Amino acid sequence: MIRAPYFLYLGSTADPLSIKTSRGVAMFRSEACIGEFSRPPGNLTLGLPRMDFAEAAAAGAKTLVLGVASAGGALNEELVRDAEAALDAGLDIAAGLHGRLRDVPRLVEAAKRNGRALIDVRDPAFDLAVGTGRPRAGMRLLTVGTDCSVGKMVTTLCLEKAMRARGYRADFRATGQTGILIAGSGVPLDAVIADFISGAIEQLSPERHDGGWDLIEGQGSLFHPSFAGVSTGLLHGAQPDAIVICHDPLREHMRGLPHFGVPALEDAIAANLQVARLTNPAVVPVGVALNTSSLPADEARDLCARTADATGLPCTDPYAHGADPIVDRIDECFASSLPGTSRSA
């Protein structure tokens, strides 16, 4: 259990993408966030009250969320020093880094002497099985991307909100550390041994007989040489009935790989459908989600309209403009799953 309220860690970074975990928690668990911690030369903010660890504990915070991405996912000296200070101030520590809190003797000792908890969110379950590809009951939607960090988690959470508003039973299924912190459960897919990726997703989204939808958070991209394997296993394990393609229209190259260009949306849609059809031949695309956060509002809406015309799919920025256009297409494609109807397994 990760105890709320949360105190969000930004550290000294000036890279907005490096605090996406803290930002995601602030966006979707705002009611559970008391404040933020930053140190020079960092100049980023989530708009929360700026506090030190003792002030956060006095304000009622229970857990410091180390929501930053360090080089290689390591617990560097700055992170360890700040985490130790937070433990001494009376806070638990939760982190989703590749480096484990439990492997740092200083932190283990600090947690012990203060009676605090160390929570490594990136620990997968020990009882994972290999995937079978066997058809299973229930409706599933998977977000996929042209690249990493293009808004798959945000899109999935926005779809959950929009579908629930229409009366759907819809549940977000987290596959990354930020999503797990938001949802309270999930599978840290990039920490799962390759042979078990598809099986982990089959366990994350098992058979469902209530007419509801599992909305599965995507990871990586089929077009990213570093992470295409994770994306492939996720597509096979999810057996999605529907996919939504997520895209950053201003991205000039694959993240971290300036020698690899970003694929065309049409190519990304076709490739994801081809891979998904191995375990669900009936999969269909139901929309395009653009991250337009860096565009003026009028340009963003115009780009969504042009993208819809080019792809033949509803297109929206689900965070800025809402996910209803995509839910409209879900209504059209899956009439038998509409609220108040039933769907046989």
C-alpha positions in Angstrom: 0.0 0.0 0.0 1.2 3.5 -0.9 -0.1 5.8 1.7 -1.6 9.2 0.7 -1.4 12.1 0.8 1.6 12.3 -1.5 4.5 14.8 -1.6 5.9 15.0 -5.1 9.6 15.1 -5.8 11.0 17.1 -8.8 14.7 17.3 -7.8 17.1 19.5 -9.6 16.1 18.6 -13.2 15.1 21.2 -15.8 13.9 18.6 -18.3 10.0 18.5 -18.3 9.9 14.9 -19.6 12.0 13.9 -16.6 9.2 14.7 -14.1 6.4 12.9 -16.0 5.7 10.6 -13.1 5.3 13.4 -10.6 3.3 15.3 -13.3 1.0 12.3 -14.0 0.2 11.8 -10.3 -0.5 15.6 -9.9 -2.8 15.5 -13.0 -4.8 12.5 -12.1 -4.5 12.2 -8.3 -4.6 15.9 -7.5 -6.8 15.4 -4.5 -4.0 13.2 -2.9 -1.1 15.6 -3.5 0.0 18.1 -0.8 3.0 19.7 -2.3 6.2 19.5 -4.3 9.9 19.5 -3.6 12.5 21.1 -5.9 16.1 22.1 -5.5 18.4 24.4 -7.6 19.1 24.6 -10.4 15.7 23.0 -11.1 13.0 25.5 -12.2 10.1 23.2 -12.9 6.8 23.3 -11.0 3.5 21.4 -10.9 1.8 24.4 -9.4 1.7 22.8 -5.9 2.8 24.4 -2.7 6.6 24.3 -2.5 7.8 22.7 0.8 10.7 21.0 2.4 10.3 17.4 3.9 9.6 18.5 7.4 7.0 21.0 6.3 5.3 18.3 4.1 5.2 15.9 7.0 3.7 18.5 9.2 1.1 19.3 6.6 0.0 15.6 6.6 2.0 14.1 3.8 2.6 10.3 4.2 4.7 9.4 1.1 7.4 11.1 -0.9 7.0 10.0 -4.5 10.3 10.1 -6.3 8.6 10.9 -9.6 11.7 11.7 -11.6 13.6 9.9 -14.3 17.3 9.8 -13.6 20.0 8.6 -16.1 19.5 4.9 -16.5 16.8 4.8 -13.8 19.6 4.9 -11.2 19.3 6.1 -7.6 22.0 8.8 -7.8 23.6 10.5 -4.8 21.1 13.4 -4.9 18.1 11.1 -4.9 19.5 9.0 -2.1 20.4 12.0 0.0 17.0 13.6 -0.4 15.2 10.3 0.2 17.1 9.7 3.4 16.2 13.2 4.6 12.6 12.6 3.8 12.6 9.3 5.8 14.1 11.2 8.8 11.3 13.7 8.4 8.8 10.9 8.8 7.8 10.1 5.2 7.5 6.8 3.4 9.3 6.7 0.0 7.8 5.3 -3.2 9.8 5.1 -6.4 9.4 3.6 -9.9 13.1 3.7 -10.9 15.0 0.8 -12.2 17.3 1.2 -9.2 15.6 -0.3 -6.1 15.3 1.5 -2.8 15.7 -1.7 -1.0 19.2 -2.1 -2.5 20.5 1.1 -0.9 21.8 0.3 2.6 21.5 3.9 3.8 17.9 4.0 2.9 17.1 0.6 4.4 18.7 1.8 7.6 16.9 5.1 7.6 13.6 3.4 7.0 14.3 1.0 9.9 15.2 3.7 12.4 12.2 5.8 11.5 9.7 3.0 11.1 9.0 4.1 7.5 8.4 2.0 4.3 10.3 1.8 1.1 8.0 1.0 -1.8 9.6 -0.1 -5.2 6.7 0.3 -7.7 8.7 -1.4 -10.5 8.7 -4.8 -8.8 6.7 -7.2 -11.0 4.8 -10.1 -9.4 6.6 -13.4 -9.0 3.8 -15.7 -10.3 3.8 -14.5 -13.9 3.1 -17.1 -16.6 3.9 -17.1 -20.3 1.1 -15.9 -22.6 -1.1 -18.4 -24.4 -3.0 -16.2 -26.9 -6.2 -18.1 -25.9 -9.3 -15.9 -26.6 -10.9 -14.6 -23.4 -14.2 -12.9 -22.6 -14.4 -9.2 -22.2 -13.8 -6.0 -24.1 -10.3 -4.4 -24.3 -8.9 -1.2 -25.6 -5.1 -0.6 -25.9 -3.4 2.7 -26.5 -0.4 2.5 -28.8 2.1 5.1 -30.0 4.2 6.4 -32.8 7.0 6.9 -30.2 7.6 6.7 -26.4 6.3 9.5 -24.2 3.5 10.7 -26.5 0.6 10.5 -24.1 -0.6 6.9 -24.0 -1.2 6.9 -20.2 -3.0 10.3 -20.3 -5.1 9.1 -23.2 -6.1 5.9 -21.5 -7.1 7.8 -18.3 -9.1 10.4 -20.2 -10.9 7.6 -22.0 -11.7 5.9 -18.7 -13.3 9.2 -17.5 -15.2 9.8 -20.7 -16.5 6.3 -20.9 -17.6 6.2 -17.3 -19.5 9.5 -17.8 -21.6 7.7 -20.5 -22.3 4.8 -18.2 -19.7 2.3 -19.4 -18.0 0.0 -16.9 -14.4 1.1 -17.8 -11.3 0.4 -15.9 -7.7 1.7 -16.4 -5.1 -1.0 -16.4 -1.7 0.4 -15.6 1.5 -0.9 -17.2 4.0 1.7 -16.1 5.2 3.1 -12.8 3.3 6.4 -13.1 0.1 4.6 -14.0 0.6 2.2 -11.1 1.0 5.1 -8.7 -2.3 6.6 -10.0 -4.3 3.4 -10.1 -2.8 1.8 -7.0 -2.1 -1.5 -8.9 -0.8 -2.7 -12.3 2.2 -4.4 -14.0 5.5 -2.6 -14.4 5.9 -4.0 -17.8 9.5 -2.8 -18.5 10.7 -4.8 -15.5 9.1 -8.0 -16.7 11.3 -10.7 -18.2 10.7 -10.8 -22.0 9.2 -14.3 -22.1 6.4 -13.2 -19.6 5.3 -9.9 -21.1 2.2 -11.2 -23.0 1.3 -13.4 -20.1 1.6 -10.5 -17.6 -0.9 -8.6 -19.6 -3.2 -11.6 -19.8 -3.2 -11.6 -16.0 -3.6 -7.9 -15.8 -6.7 -8.1 -18.0 -8.3 -11.5 -17.4 -11.7 -12.7 -18.5 -14.5 -10.2 -17.9 -18.2 -11.0 -18.0 -19.9 -7.8 -16.8 -20.0 -6.1 -20.2 -17.2 -3.7 -19.2 -14.0 -2.6 -20.8 -10.4 -2.9 -19.7 -8.5 0.2 -20.9 -4.9 -0.9 -21.1 -2.1 1.6 -20.9 0.4 1.2 -23.8 4.2 1.3 -23.7 6.9 2.1 -26.1 6.3 1.9 -29.9 6.7 -0.7 -32.6 8.9 1.8 -34.4 11.3 2.4 -31.5 14.3 0.1 -31.8 14.9 0.1 -28.1 11.3 -0.8 -27.0 9.5 -2.4 -29.9 9.7 -5.8 -28.1 7.7 -4.5 -25.1 5.1 -3.1 -27.5 4.8 -6.3 -29.4 4.3 -8.4 -26.3 1.7 -5.9 -25.0 -0.3 -6.1 -28.2 -0.3 -9.9 -28.1 -1.3 -10.1 -24.4 -3.9 -7.4 -24.5 -5.9 -9.0 -27.4 -7.4 -5.6 -28.0 -10.8 -5.2 -29.6 -9.9 -1.5 -30.2 -6.7 0.5 -30.5 -6.1 4.2 -30.2 -2.9 5.6 -31.8 -1.1 8.3 -29.8 1.2 10.9 -31.4 3.2 14.0 -30.7 2.9 16.1 -33.9 6.0 18.2 -33.1 8.3 15.2 -32.5 11.1 15.3 -35.0 12.7 12.0 -34.3 12.2 9.0 -32.0 12.9 9.9 -28.4 16.6 9.5 -27.7 17.4 8.4 -31.3 18.0 11.4 -33.6 19.0 9.0 -36.3 15.5 7.5 -36.4 12.5 9.4 -37.8 9.0 9.3 -36.5 6.7 7.1 -38.6 3.7 8.4 -40.5 0.4 7.9 -38.6 -1.0 5.7 -41.3 2.0 3.4 -41.1 1.8 3.2 -37.3 -1.9 2.3 -37.4 -1.3 -0.4 -40.0 1.6 -2.0 -38.2 -0.1 -2.1 -34.8 -3.2 -3.7 -36.4 -1.1 -6.3 -38.1 0.7 -7.3 -34.9 -2.6 -7.2 -32.8 -4.4 -9.5 -35.2 -2.2 -12.4 -34.1 -4.4 -12.8 -31.0 -7.5 -10.8 -32.0 -8.2 -10.8 -35.8 -11.2 -8.5 -35.2 -9.3 -5.6 -33.8 -10.2 -2.1 -35.1 -8.8 1.4 -34.8 -11.1 3.8 -33.0 -9.2 7.1 -32.9 -6.1 9.2 -32.9 -5.0 11.1 -29.8 -2.6 14.0 -30.4 -0.5 15.7 -27.7 -1.1 19.3 -28.7 0.2 20.9 -25.4 2.8 22.9 -27.3 0.4 24.3 -29.9 -1.9 27.3 -29.7 -5.5 26.3 -29.2 -6.7 27.2 -32.7 -3.8 25.4 -34.4 -4.4 22.4 -32.2 -8.0 22.0 -33.2 -7.2 22.6 -36.8 -4.5 19.9 -36.7 -7.0 17.5 -35.1 -9.5 18.1 -37.9 -6.9 17.7 -40.6 -5.6 14.5 -39.0 -9.2 13.1 -38.8 -9.6 13.8 -42.5 -6.3 12.2 -43.4 -6.8 9.0 -41.3 -10.6 8.6 -41.5 -10.6 8.3 -37.7 -11.8 10.7 -35.0 -8.9 12.7 -33.7 -8.7 14.8 -30.5 -6.3 15.9 -27.8 -8.1 13.9 -25.1 -6.7 16.0 -22.2 -7.2 19.4 -23.7 -10.4 18.8 -25.7 -11.9 15.6 -24.2 -12.1 12.0 -25.4 -15.7 12.1 -26.6 -15.0 11.8 -30.3 -13.2 8.5 -29.7 -15.9 7.3 -27.4 -18.4 8.1 -30.2 -16.5 5.7 -32.5 -16.5 3.1 -29.8 -20.3 3.4 -29.6 -20.5 2.9 -33.4 -18.1 0.0 -33.6 -19.3 -1.9 -30.5 -23.0 -1.3 -30.2 -23.4 -4.6 -28.2 -21.1 -3.2 -25.5 -23.1 0.0 -25.0 -24.3 0.6 -21.4 -27.5 -1.3 -20.8 -26.7 -4.1 -23.3 -24.9 -7.4 -22.8 -22.2 -9.1 -24.8 -21.8 -12.9 -24.8 -18.4 -14.3 -24.1 
